[in-house]
Amino acid sequence: MLSENVKAFGKLLKLRSDVVLLFNCDPTDPAQVNDLRSVAKKYDCDDRVLFTDMGNYIDGLSDGEVNELYNIMDVFWLLTSGEGFGLPFAESSMVGKCVITTDYTNAREILPNQTNHFFIPVGYEMMGTYEVNRALADSTKAAEYTNEILNNPSELARIGKLNHEWSLANLDVKVIGKQWDSLIKKRLNRE
């Protein structure tokens, strides 16, 4: 559902011209349903939607390259339709970025502090593959929230600092391990 990011970005581009949307993915991945380059053309933002073009998406980028990408961002924007563990949320918070994401699935589990993140309301929910629910963010709200935070650099810096501090305290593997252990024990005791 990365095409929803492009749709929302097209709306953001109508509010401001100083933005670029960068994807670290294969724009032609069949799992995306649509070629993201075609979607960008449809929403008249193909000159502002970029791809890392790393050639081999199986091997991916090195840790250093991923870190560079996070550090050049002003905000981390993922209008996910349903995320697994959500490692990008954690990584972007760790480098002090404001996270803008769909208010759905595990975003609130990984990023529980509402004041440090922008949770975009769900615009539409549907049944996805393997009968897993999926949700699409309200693309208008995503554009508005993003424009709002980009218009306030001091607030953006404050949120980034809070996210970095929160990440250091809460995303340690020992902390997460204890949380998973607790969750698994609760689930096993219910059955």
C-alpha positions, 0 to 999 in steps of 0.5 A: 500500500505504498501507493497511499504514501504517494497519494498523500505526498501529491496533496502535500506538494500542493501545500509546499514545493520544498519536499521530496518523498524518498522510497527505499524499495523496488518501485515495481514490486508486484506486492505493491500492486501498482508501479509506484512510478506510475502512481507518482505520475498519476498524482503529478509528483513523479519529479519529486518521488525518488527511489534509492535505486540500489539495484538489489533489493534482496541484499538491501542497503548497508547499515551505514547507508540506511543511517545516512538516509534517516539522517537526511530526512526532516521527518519519517513518513510511513503511511503503512496499511499494517506493519510487522514489528515496525523497525523503521519506526524505531530506527527513525526515532533513534536518530531523532526524527519525527514519525508520521504514520497511520494510527493502526496496528503496532505503531502505538505499541512501538511508539506509545507517546502520542506527543512525540509522533503524528498518528494519521487517522485511518481513512478506510479499513479493508480485509487484506491478503490472508484475511488480515485487516489493512487500513489506509491513512487519511491522505488529506490529514497526512498532508496537513499534519506534515505541512504543519510540522515542517512549518515549525522547525523548532517543534520538529527539533524538539520532537526529534530530541524527545524521540531520540531520548525515548528510543534510548530508554525504551528500545534496548533489546533487553527492554523489548525482550522483557516486553515480548516475554510478558506478552507471550506469557499472557497469551499462553495463560489465556489459552 
